[in-house]
Amino acid sequence: MENQNLFEQGSIRKTYITLALPVTLSMVLSVVYNVADTYFIASTQDTNLVAAVSLCAPVFMLLMAFGNIFGQGGTSLISRLFGKQDTEGTRRVSSFCFYAALLSGAVIGALMLIFHDPLLGLLGANGETRKSAYDYFMTLAAGGPLVVVNFIHMNLLRAEGMSKESMIGSVSGLVVNIILDPIFISVLGWGAFGAAFASVIGYAFSDVYLLLVVLKKSRILSVDVRKALIPGKEMLDIVAIGISAALTNIMSSVSLIVLNHFLLPYGTDQVAAMGIAQKVSMIILLVLTGMSFGAAPIVGYYYGGGKYDKLKELLRFLLRTVGGTAVIMTVILFVLARPCISVFLQDEAIIATGVAMLRWYIVTMALAAGVMIITICFQASGKAAEALIASVCRQGVIFIAVIAAASAIAGYTGVLAAQAVTDVITIILLGFLFWKRFYSLLRS
């Protein structure tokens, strides 16, 4: 098969570029979307609206988490089955993942709608921000199944080598979203509801395109409901790796909630400024994510097929390429922090706050790149326990412990520095786990 030859023939660099470049480009366009979305929301000059949308960011991460249980969990298993040339297995697994994601999206959306009041309180929505937060939250909850299922075929197509088609599906939804944002937010005056509704429609458009690609072009994926029943061992494999991937998003949600609660005593302006700083930092984070996770199907294919020499060569290439990109982008954004924040905010005091937040947030991005590379190695190779540990560290257990300690020791500055300190601790821990798990395979 043509896609099988992509993994087998040519240099590792060529294979990586073919598969990872579309993923990275889709992430770059995600940056464009995030910037545009933030710009349209910030252009209302309503600090409470900006803060409300920032407070609801964990909702997106939660829905993404459920998508990644079956998206990345399925991709890991399908990549290894593909490496073993088990086409029947890949079809069975892909069908299960599709319907499991639809069902879980419907359930989580319904629960969010039913328990919206305590959940909004947990997110930190207060009297000033609650109305906008309610509109944004409820709209996303209603569109939950559309958001969750988007991460299935977007990931599974990459396992087959169809990264370009996956990118087109992702980007098409973003383009629809960007077009609708100013219309819904400003022209129609729908505010937070308009921003969320535009996102849901964008996901729906992307879902339809990706489904058509699977039906018309894929040779190893299926949505045949008759194939959706899989052995318990395969289900456990998907869920074990998928939960570790999902926990990355869940922990990000929890950490963002914790961060906002630590910032709230310093004022709503600080929450708004952090929301903008995090959006700008996504310029680096999403590019690095695309470069790292774009290699996941190759890691899984080489590992599943026992091609450890090629795996070692790939990892060396990733460390040079992704790490170097992280350093260069960090320096550029560190220098351009003020003009980047000024695009979204006009108040000089809030701009200064946002600049400091952004610089603290990106200073250790090179370490974050290392964390991503190690994480995809654990996930793609089926190392469930290590993948689980990697998923709960950088924006999870370690971050929460660090921010609590840093806040007590250094107050506001400690809150800002918490992510950087966490990155240092996380890379040391995961580096040790990586050496323990892969050294014997890669030392030759």
C-alpha positions as CSV (number, residue, x, y, z in Angstrom):
1,M,0.0,0.0,0.0
2,E,1.1,3.5,-0.7
3,N,0.8,4.6,2.9
4,Q,2.7,1.5,4.1
5,N,5.5,2.4,1.7
6,L,5.7,5.9,3.3
7,F,6.9,4.3,6.5
8,E,9.1,1.7,4.9
9,Q,10.9,3.6,2.1
10,G,13.0,6.7,2.1
11,S,14.9,8.5,4.8
12,I,13.5,9.0,8.3
13,R,13.8,12.7,7.8
14,K,11.6,12.6,4.7
15,T,9.0,10.3,6.4
16,Y,8.9,12.7,9.4
17,I,8.5,15.8,7.3
18,T,5.7,14.1,5.2
19,L,3.8,13.2,8.3
20,A,4.7,15.9,10.8
21,L,4.6,19.0,8.6
22,P,0.8,18.9,8.0
23,V,0.3,18.4,11.7
24,T,2.6,21.3,12.5
25,L,0.9,23.5,9.8
26,S,-2.5,22.7,11.3
27,M,-1.2,23.7,14.7
28,V,0.2,27.0,13.2
29,L,-3.2,27.7,11.8
30,S,-4.6,26.9,15.2
31,V,-2.4,29.6,16.5
32,V,-3.9,32.0,13.9
33,Y,-7.4,30.9,15.0
34,N,-6.5,31.4,18.7
35,V,-5.1,34.9,18.0
36,A,-8.1,35.8,15.9
37,D,-10.6,34.5,18.4
38,T,-8.8,36.3,21.2
39,Y,-8.6,39.5,19.1
40,F,-12.4,39.5,18.3
41,I,-13.3,38.9,22.0
42,A,-10.8,41.5,23.3
43,S,-12.0,44.0,20.7
44,T,-15.2,44.3,22.7
45,Q,-13.1,46.1,25.4
46,D,-15.1,44.1,27.9
47,T,-12.6,42.8,30.5
48,N,-15.3,40.7,32.1
49,L,-16.0,39.0,28.8
50,V,-12.3,38.3,28.2
51,A,-12.1,36.9,31.8
52,A,-15.2,34.8,31.4
53,V,-13.9,33.2,28.2
54,S,-10.6,32.6,30.0
55,L,-12.4,31.0,32.9
56,C,-14.2,28.6,30.5
57,A,-11.0,27.5,28.7
58,P,-10.9,24.3,30.9
59,V,-14.2,23.3,29.3
60,F,-12.5,23.0,25.9
61,M,-9.7,21.0,27.5
62,L,-12.1,18.7,29.2
63,L,-13.9,17.9,25.9
64,M,-10.5,17.5,24.2
65,A,-9.5,15.1,26.9
66,F,-12.4,12.7,26.2
67,G,-11.6,13.0,22.5
68,N,-8.0,12.1,23.1
69,I,-9.0,9.0,25.1
70,F,-10.1,7.3,21.9
71,G,-8.2,9.5,19.4
72,Q,-4.7,9.2,20.7
73,G,-5.3,5.8,22.4
74,G,-6.7,4.5,19.2
75,T,-3.8,6.0,17.2
76,S,-1.2,4.3,19.4
77,L,-2.8,0.9,18.9
78,I,-3.5,1.4,15.2
79,S,0.1,2.5,14.5
80,R,1.4,-0.7,16.1
81,L,-1.1,-2.9,14.3
82,F,-0.3,-1.1,11.1
83,G,3.4,-1.9,11.7
84,K,2.4,-5.5,12.0
85,Q,0.2,-5.2,8.8
86,D,-2.9,-6.2,10.7
87,T,-5.5,-4.3,8.6
88,E,-8.5,-6.1,10.0
89,G,-7.4,-5.0,13.5
90,T,-7.0,-1.4,12.5
91,R,-10.5,-1.3,11.0
92,R,-12.0,-2.9,14.1
93,V,-10.2,-0.4,16.5
94,S,-11.1,2.7,14.4
95,S,-14.8,1.8,14.3
96,F,-14.9,1.3,18.1
97,C,-13.1,4.6,18.7
98,F,-15.5,6.6,16.5
99,Y,-18.7,5.3,18.2
100,A,-17.2,5.4,21.7
101,A,-16.3,9.1,21.2
102,L,-19.8,10.0,20.1
103,L,-21.3,8.3,23.1
104,S,-18.9,9.8,25.6
105,G,-19.3,13.3,24.1
106,A,-23.1,13.0,24.5
107,V,-22.8,11.9,28.1
108,I,-20.3,14.5,29.2
109,G,-22.3,17.2,27.4
110,A,-25.5,16.2,29.1
111,L,-23.8,16.1,32.5
112,M,-22.4,19.6,31.9
113,L,-25.8,20.9,31.0
114,I,-27.4,19.4,34.1
115,F,-24.7,20.4,36.6
116,H,-23.8,23.8,35.0
117,D,-24.4,25.8,38.2
118,P,-21.8,24.1,40.5
119,L,-19.4,23.7,37.6
120,L,-19.5,27.4,36.8
121,G,-18.7,28.1,40.4
122,L,-15.8,25.7,40.3
123,L,-14.4,27.5,37.3
124,G,-14.4,30.7,39.2
125,A,-17.3,32.5,37.5
126,N,-18.5,35.3,39.8
127,G,-21.1,38.0,39.6
128,E,-19.2,40.1,37.1
129,T,-18.3,37.2,34.7
130,R,-21.1,34.7,35.3
131,K,-23.5,35.8,32.6
132,S,-20.8,35.6,29.8
133,A,-19.3,32.4,31.3
134,Y,-22.8,30.8,31.4
135,D,-23.5,31.6,27.7
136,Y,-20.1,30.2,26.7
137,F,-20.3,27.1,28.9
138,M,-23.8,26.0,27.9
139,T,-23.1,26.4,24.2
140,L,-20.0,24.3,24.4
141,A,-21.8,21.7,26.5
142,A,-24.6,21.4,23.9
143,G,-22.0,20.9,21.2
144,G,-20.0,18.4,23.2
145,P,-20.4,15.3,20.9
146,L,-19.2,17.4,17.9
147,V,-16.1,18.6,19.7
148,V,-15.2,15.2,21.2
149,V,-15.6,13.2,17.9
150,N,-13.4,15.7,16.0
151,F,-10.3,14.3,17.7
152,I,-11.0,10.7,16.4
153,H,-10.4,10.8,12.7
154,M,-8.1,13.8,13.0
155,N,-5.7,11.5,14.9
156,L,-6.5,8.1,13.3
157,L,-5.9,9.4,9.7
158,R,-2.4,10.3,10.8
159,A,-1.7,6.7,11.8
160,E,-2.4,5.7,8.2
161,G,-0.1,8.4,6.9
162,M,-2.8,10.8,5.8
163,S,-1.6,13.8,7.7
164,K,-2.4,16.1,4.8
165,E,-6.1,15.1,4.9
166,S,-6.2,15.4,8.6
167,M,-4.7,18.9,8.4
168,I,-7.3,20.0,5.8
169,G,-10.1,18.7,8.0
170,S,-8.7,20.6,11.0
171,V,-8.0,23.8,9.1
172,S,-11.3,23.9,7.3
173,G,-13.1,24.0,10.7
174,L,-10.8,26.7,11.9
175,V,-11.5,28.8,8.8
176,V,-15.2,28.5,9.3
177,N,-14.8,29.5,12.9
178,I,-12.6,32.5,12.1
179,I,-15.2,33.7,9.5
180,L,-18.1,33.3,11.9
181,D,-16.4,34.9,15.0
182,P,-16.6,38.6,14.0
183,I,-20.1,38.1,12.6
184,F,-21.5,36.4,15.7
185,I,-19.5,38.4,18.4
186,S,-19.5,41.9,16.9
187,V,-22.0,42.2,14.1
188,L,-24.8,40.2,15.7
189,G,-23.7,41.2,19.2
190,W,-23.9,37.7,20.6
191,G,-20.8,38.0,22.7
192,A,-19.7,34.9,24.5
193,F,-22.5,32.8,23.1
194,G,-21.4,33.9,19.6
195,A,-17.8,32.9,20.2
196,A,-18.8,29.4,21.5
197,F,-21.4,28.9,18.7
198,A,-18.8,29.7,16.0
199,S,-16.5,27.1,17.5
200,V,-19.2,24.4,17.6
201,I,-20.1,25.1,13.9
202,G,-16.4,24.9,13.0
203,Y,-16.1,21.5,14.7
204,A,-19.2,20.2,12.9
205,F,-17.8,21.2,9.5
206,S,-14.5,19.5,10.3
207,D,-16.2,16.4,11.5
208,V,-18.1,16.0,8.2
209,Y,-15.0,16.4,6.1
210,L,-13.0,13.9,8.1
211,L,-15.8,11.4,8.0
212,L,-16.0,11.7,4.2
213,V,-12.2,11.1,3.9
214,V,-12.4,7.9,6.0
215,L,-15.4,6.6,3.9
216,K,-13.8,7.5,0.5
217,K,-10.0,7.2,0.9
218,S,-9.0,5.2,3.9
219,R,-7.8,1.6,3.4
220,I,-7.4,0.7,7.0
221,L,-10.0,2.7,8.9
222,S,-13.7,2.1,9.3
223,V,-17.0,3.4,10.7
224,D,-18.9,0.2,10.2
225,V,-20.9,-0.2,13.4
226,R,-20.7,-4.0,13.0
227,K,-16.9,-3.8,13.6
228,A,-17.3,-1.6,16.7
229,L,-17.1,-4.6,19.1
230,I,-13.5,-5.3,20.1
231,P,-11.7,-7.7,22.5
232,G,-11.3,-6.6,26.0
233,K,-7.5,-6.6,25.7
234,E,-7.6,-4.0,22.8
235,M,-10.1,-1.9,24.7
236,L,-7.8,-1.8,27.8
237,D,-4.9,-0.9,25.5
238,I,-6.8,2.0,24.0
239,V,-8.1,3.2,27.3
240,A,-4.8,2.8,29.2
241,I,-2.9,4.9,26.6
242,G,-5.9,7.2,25.9
243,I,-6.5,8.1,29.5
244,S,-2.9,9.1,29.9
245,A,-3.3,11.4,26.8
246,A,-6.6,12.6,28.1
247,L,-5.1,13.3,31.5
248,T,-2.8,15.8,29.8
249,N,-5.9,17.9,28.9
250,I,-7.7,17.2,32.2
251,M,-4.7,18.2,34.2
252,S,-4.3,21.3,32.0
253,S,-8.0,22.1,32.9
254,V,-7.4,21.5,36.6
255,S,-4.2,23.5,36.6
256,L,-5.8,26.4,34.8
257,I,-8.6,26.5,37.3
258,V,-6.1,26.4,40.1
259,L,-4.0,29.1,38.5
260,N,-7.1,31.3,38.1
261,H,-8.1,30.8,41.7
262,F,-4.5,31.8,42.8
263,L,-4.8,34.9,40.6
264,L,-8.3,36.0,41.5
265,P,-7.3,37.6,44.9
266,Y,-5.1,40.0,42.8
267,G,-8.1,41.1,40.7
268,T,-10.1,40.2,37.5
269,D,-7.5,42.1,35.4
270,Q,-4.9,39.6,36.3
271,V,-7.1,36.7,35.2
272,A,-7.8,38.5,31.9
273,A,-4.1,39.3,31.4
274,M,-3.1,35.6,32.1
275,G,-5.8,34.5,29.6
276,I,-4.2,36.7,26.9
277,A,-0.6,35.6,27.9
278,Q,-1.6,32.0,27.6
279,K,-3.2,32.5,24.2
280,V,0.0,34.2,22.9
281,S,2.2,31.5,24.4
282,M,0.2,29.0,22.3
283,I,2.2,30.3,19.3
284,I,5.1,28.3,20.6
285,L,3.2,25.5,22.4
286,L,1.1,24.5,19.4
287,V,4.0,24.5,17.0
288,L,6.0,22.3,19.4
289,T,3.0,20.1,19.9
290,G,2.6,19.6,16.1
291,M,6.3,18.8,15.6
292,S,6.4,16.4,18.5
293,F,3.0,14.6,18.2
294,G,3.3,14.5,14.4
295,A,6.0,11.9,14.9
296,A,3.7,9.6,17.1
297,P,2.6,7.4,14.2
298,I,6.2,6.8,13.1
299,V,7.3,6.0,16.7
300,G,4.4,3.5,17.0
301,Y,5.1,2.0,13.6
302,Y,8.9,1.5,14.3
303,Y,8.3,0.2,17.8
304,G,5.5,-2.2,16.7
305,G,7.7,-3.5,13.9
306,G,10.8,-3.9,16.1
307,K,12.8,-1.3,14.0
308,Y,14.7,0.1,17.0
309,D,17.7,1.5,14.9
310,K,15.2,3.7,13.0
311,L,13.5,4.7,16.2
312,K,16.8,5.8,17.7
313,E,17.6,7.8,14.7
314,L,14.2,9.4,14.7
315,L,14.5,10.4,18.4
316,R,17.9,12.1,17.8
317,F,16.4,14.0,14.9
318,L,13.4,15.1,17.1
319,L,15.6,16.3,19.9
320,R,17.6,18.5,17.6
321,T,14.7,19.8,15.5
322,V,12.0,20.3,18.1
323,G,14.4,21.5,20.8
324,G,16.1,24.0,18.5
325,T,12.8,25.4,17.3
326,A,11.7,25.8,20.9
327,V,14.8,27.9,21.8
328,I,14.5,30.1,18.7
329,M,10.8,30.8,19.1
330,T,11.2,31.5,22.8
331,V,13.9,34.1,22.2
332,I,11.8,35.8,19.5
333,L,8.6,35.9,21.6
334,F,10.5,37.0,24.7
335,V,11.7,40.0,22.8
336,L,8.3,40.7,21.2
337,A,6.3,40.1,24.3
338,R,5.0,43.7,24.7
339,P,3.8,44.3,21.1
340,C,2.2,40.8,21.2
341,I,0.2,41.6,24.3
342,S,-0.6,45.1,23.2
343,V,-2.5,43.7,20.2
344,F,-5.2,42.6,22.6
345,L,-5.1,45.0,25.5
346,Q,-4.9,48.8,25.7
347,D,-4.6,49.5,29.4
348,E,-0.9,50.0,30.1
349,A,-1.0,48.4,33.6
350,I,-2.7,45.3,32.3
351,I,-0.2,45.1,29.3
352,A,2.7,45.2,31.7
353,T,1.1,42.5,33.8
354,G,0.5,40.4,30.6
355,V,4.1,40.9,29.4
356,A,5.6,39.6,32.7
357,M,3.2,36.6,32.7
358,L,4.1,35.7,29.1
359,R,7.8,35.8,29.7
360,W,7.6,33.6,32.8
361,Y,5.3,31.2,30.9
362,I,7.6,30.7,27.9
363,V,11.1,30.8,29.5
364,T,11.3,27.0,29.8
365,M,9.6,26.0,26.5
366,A,12.7,24.1,25.4
367,L,12.2,21.8,28.5
368,A,8.5,21.5,27.6
369,A,9.6,20.3,24.1
370,G,11.6,17.5,25.8
371,V,8.6,16.6,27.9
372,M,6.5,16.3,24.8
373,I,8.9,14.1,22.9
374,I,9.3,11.7,25.9
375,T,5.5,11.6,26.3
376,I,4.8,10.6,22.7
377,C,7.4,7.8,23.0
378,F,5.6,6.4,26.0
379,Q,2.1,6.8,24.4
380,A,3.0,5.5,20.9
381,S,4.9,2.5,22.3
382,G,2.1,1.5,24.6
383,K,4.0,2.2,27.9
384,A,0.8,2.9,29.8
385,A,2.2,3.4,33.3
386,E,5.0,5.8,32.1
387,A,2.5,7.6,29.8
388,L,0.2,8.1,32.7
389,I,3.0,9.6,34.9
390,A,4.0,11.9,32.0
391,S,0.5,13.1,31.6
392,V,-0.1,14.2,35.2
393,C,3.2,16.0,35.8
394,R,3.8,19.2,33.8
395,Q,0.4,20.7,34.1
396,G,-0.9,18.5,36.9
397,V,0.2,17.2,40.2
398,I,3.7,18.7,40.1
399,F,2.3,22.1,39.0
400,I,-0.4,22.2,41.7
401,A,2.2,21.4,44.4
402,V,4.7,23.9,43.0
403,I,2.2,26.8,42.7
404,A,0.9,26.2,46.2
405,A,4.4,26.3,47.6
406,A,5.7,29.1,45.4
407,S,2.6,31.3,46.2
408,A,3.2,30.8,50.0
409,I,6.9,31.6,49.6
410,A,7.0,34.4,47.0
411,G,3.3,35.5,46.7
412,Y,2.3,36.9,43.3
413,T,5.8,36.3,41.8
414,G,5.6,32.7,42.9
415,V,2.4,32.2,41.0
416,L,3.9,33.5,37.8
417,A,7.1,31.4,38.2
418,A,5.3,28.2,39.0
419,Q,5.2,26.8,35.5
420,A,8.9,27.4,34.9
421,V,9.8,25.6,38.1
422,T,7.4,22.7,37.3
423,D,9.1,22.3,33.8
424,V,12.5,21.8,35.4
425,I,11.3,19.2,37.9
426,T,9.2,17.4,35.2
427,I,12.0,17.0,32.6
428,I,14.3,15.5,35.3
429,L,11.7,13.0,36.4
430,L,10.6,12.0,32.8
431,G,14.2,11.8,31.6
432,F,15.0,9.2,34.3
433,L,11.9,7.2,33.3
434,F,12.8,7.4,29.6
435,W,16.3,6.1,30.3
436,K,15.0,3.3,32.4
437,R,12.5,2.1,29.8
438,F,14.3,2.7,26.5
439,Y,18.0,2.6,27.2
440,S,18.3,-1.2,26.6
441,L,16.5,-0.9,23.3
442,L,18.3,2.1,22.0
443,R,21.9,1.7,23.3
444,S,23.2,-0.3,20.3
